[in-house]
């Protein structure tokens, strides 16, 4: 009796576990330990589950006594794959179409450089090639930011350099934001706290006109720091709740982790919509570069308030070999209406 009951209990337990991992929002645990890490890599999860499906199927053919149990596990894992594939399909596997830019559009480049790893020439070259008006650079020091700005100025595209560094020991504790002079003068608003362990920059227009521009770097969801990571995300949601905000950077979070952090209907985080989701790019991974984009984690984002419309977005895979473990993302925003 128990020998027959045990496989059934194991199968039910695995089925519940895979449902939680594939659809954590149903249980309100998308930011819970283990679940947060697994759901970030839905594409990789599909690959691993398919390998297990093939393995269990082969063993089922070779072991008649365990065939029903192994076949049940294979079916459960196929369902896990189907749910994840359906979620990723709704988010989009890539659409690199851009509308023709005009004087009103704002082009945003975001790249976690892993402590200046690509070098100023590569960063500046990509920003110039992209026609970026805003460049958000988590893990980039002021020295590198100034070198990038100098190279861009030589090419006729001058930029302001804003940097916040929590110390000079680790480059990961610096974030640099470049803003084109055409957008007007900007100042760092240091009167309000931002992310606690890794710096984010809240830049406001000096004359009061134009968008608030925020470069974000939240903690990663490492088990000892889960509470601090969630606190960072809640800050990002509150910061992206104004009337005219553009936010870009490394959120160390996918759309799954943003659940419950929206403040307006149709928003993704706070009052802001995610550019990748709006353009069918939200299943394309930005980290790590060692994995193909379609099985990586889309944790880098550009978001904007409803006064902006996303008129183009792409994850840039051409710079995977330049030292950073993140892919740059490029977003074009146009005034809504």
N, C-alpha and C positions, 0 to 999 in steps of 0.2 A: 504493500500500500504506500508506504513512505517513499520507496524507490521510484514509484510512478508519479507521486505527488511532487517530489523535489524538482525534476526537470520542468514541470509546469510552473512552479513558483519562481524558478530561476528565469524562465522565459518571460513571465509577467514582470518580474523585477527589471529585467533588461529593457523590456518594452517601455515601461514607465520612465526609466532613466533616459533612453534615447528620445522620448517625447519631450522631456524637460530640456534636453540639450538642443533639440531642433526647434522647439517653440517655447522658449523660457518666458516670453511675455504672458503666456497663458497662466503661468504660475507666479508671475511677478518676481522672478529671480534672475533676470538678465544681468544684473550687476553683482550676483553672488559669487563667492570663490568657486573656482573650477568651472562653473557654468560660463562666467564672463570670459575666461580664456578659451574655452572650447568653441563658443558661439562666434568668437571673433574670426575663426578660421573655418567658415562653413565649407568653402571649396575643398580645403584639405581634408575636412571631415568626410566629405563624399568619397574622396579617393581612398582613404583608410577603410571606410565602411565597405566599399566595393571589393577591396582586397580580401576583407574578412568574409564577404559573401561568397567569393570564389573558393576560399579556403574551406569554409563550412560545407559548401556544396560538394567539393571533392571528398572530404572526409565522410560525408553522408553516403556517398556512393560506395565508399570502401568499408564502411562500418554499419551494416544493416541494423544492428541492435540499437544504435544511437541515431538512426536516420531521421526519425520524427523530430527529435529534439534539435538536431543540427539544422534540419530544414526549417524549423520554426524560427531559429535564430537568424537564418539567412533572410527569411521573409521580414522579420522585424527590422533588420539592417537595411533592406531594400526600401522599406517604408521611411526610414530615417533619411536615406538618400533622396527619396522623392520629395519629402517636405523641404529639405534644404535646397534642392534644385528649383523647386517652385518659388521659394523665397528669393533666391538669387535672380531668377528669371524676371520677377516683378521689379527688381532693382536695376537690372540692365547690365549687359555684358560688354558695353562699350559703344559710344557714339561720339566720334571726334568732329562732328560738324560744327562750324562756327559761322555766325552771320558776319557780314561785312562790318567792320568797326567804323565808328564815326567819332566826332568830338565829344559826344556825351557818354560813350562807353568807358568802362573802367576794367582794365585787364589785371588780374591778380595771379601772381605766381607764388606758390608756397612750397618750401623744400626744407625739411629737417636735414641739415648737412653733416650730422654726426661729428660735431666739433670741428667745423671748417674743412672737413676731409676733401671735398672736391677742389678747393682752392678758389681764390677770388676770380681768376681768369675764366674758369669754367662757369661759375655762378653768373658773372657779368655777361658772358657770351650767351647763356641761355635766356637771361632776362632781356637782353637786347633783341635776340632773335624772336622772342615771344612778344615784344612790344609791351612789356609789363609796366603798368603804372604804380602797382603796389607789389612789393616783394617781402613776404614773411619768411623769416629764416630762423627757426628754432635751432638751438645748439650752434649759433654763429656769434663770434666775438665782435666787438666794436671795431677792432683793427681790420678784420676781414671785411666787415661791412663798409668801412671807409675806403678800402681798396676797391671793392666792387663799385661803389659810388663814383670813385675817381675814373675808373675805366668807362663807366656809363656816361659820365660827363664828357670825356674825351670823344665819345661817339655821338655827342649831341643830345643826350638824354639825361640831364642832371636829376639827382635824387637827394632828398633829405635822409639823414641817417639817424635813427633812434635806437638806442640799445638799453636794455635793462640786464644787469648782471648781479646775481646774488653772491658770487665770489669770483676771484680770479684764478682759482685752483682748477676747477673743472669747467671745461668749455660747454658742457651740457647745461650748466647753470647760467648761460647767457642766451638771450634772444635778441635778434636784430630785426628791425623793420625799416624798409626803404620805401619812401613815398615820393612820387614824382613831383617836381616843382610846379607842374601845371595844375596840380590839385590844391595848391595853396600851402601856407605854412601850417605845420602841425606841432603840437606839444605833447609830451608824455604827461598823462594825468596820474600823478603818484599820490593823490589824496585818498584813494580808496584801495583796499587790499585786492590782490588778484590771486593767482595760483600760488600755493604756499611754498612748495619745494623747488619747482622749476619756474622760471620767470615768464610771465606774459606781459604784453605791452598794450596799454589802452591809450590810443593817440586821438586827440581831439583837435579840430580845426581852430587855429588861433583867432580867426575872425568870427567863429560861431556858425559858419556856413559849411556845407559839405558833410560827408559821412564821418561818423566815428569809425576809426579803423583799429581793429584789435588783432594782434598776433598772439596766438595761443600755444602754450606748451603745458599740457597736463601730465601728471604722473602716469606711469604705466600701472595696470592692474596687477601688481605683484602682491601675493597673499599678505605679507605684513603691512602693506600700504593701501589696502582696499578702501578703507574709510577715507583716507586722504585723497585717493583717486576720485571717489564719488563726490567728495566736497569740491574738488576742482571742476568736475562736470557741472555741478549745481551752480558754481560761480559763473561758468561759461554761459549757462542758460539764462542767468539773471542779467549778465552783461549784454547778451544778444536780445534784449527786450526793448530797445529804444525805438525811435521812429525812423532812424537812418543809420544803420550799422552794417559794416562789412567785417566779417570775422574769418580769419584763416590761420591754419597751422596744424600742428600735430596734437590731436585730441586723445591719442591712445585709446580710441573708442570707435566702434562701428555704429551703424544706425540702431542695432539691437540695444546697445547700451544707453541710447538717448531716450528710451521709453520712459514715460512719466515725467520728462523734463521739458515738455513743451508748454507754452503759456497761451498759445493762440491756435485757433482752428486752421489746419493746413500747414502748420509749422513743423519743423523737425526738432529744433532745440530753441527754447525760449520763444521768441517771436520770429525766428529766422528759419528760412528754408535751405535745405542742403542742395548745393549746386549739382553734385553727382546724381542724386536721386531725381532731380528735375530734368536731367538729360540722358537718363538710361546708362549711367556710368557707375552706379553705386555698388556693383558687384565686382568691380575691378580693384584688385589689391594694390595698396601703396607700400606695404611692408610685409615681409622683408624682401629685399631685391634678390635674394638667393632662391626664392620660389617664383614660379611663373605667376603673372599678375592675376590670373583667374582662380588661383588657389591661395592667394595671399589675403592679408587682412586690409580692408579699406579703412584705415584709421586716420588719414589726413583729409582735412575737409576745408571747403570754403562755404560759408553761409552768409546770407544777407536777409535784411528785413524786406517786407512786401513792396517797398517802393523801388526795389530792384528786380529785374527779370534776368534769368540766366540765358544768355544768348550763345553760349558755347562752353564746352568743358572737355578736358582730356587728361588722362594719366600719362605722363611722359615716361616711356620705357627705354628711350634711347640713351639714358644716362645711368644705367644700372652699373656700369663698370667704373664709375668715378669716385668710389670710396664710401658713399653714404649707403646705409641700409634702407633708406626710404626713397621712393620715387617722387619726383616733383609732380605737382598738379597745377594745371593752368585753367583759369576760369575767366570768362568774359561776361561782364554784367552790363546791362543796358537799363536805362530808366524805365520803369513799368509804365505802360500806357503812352 
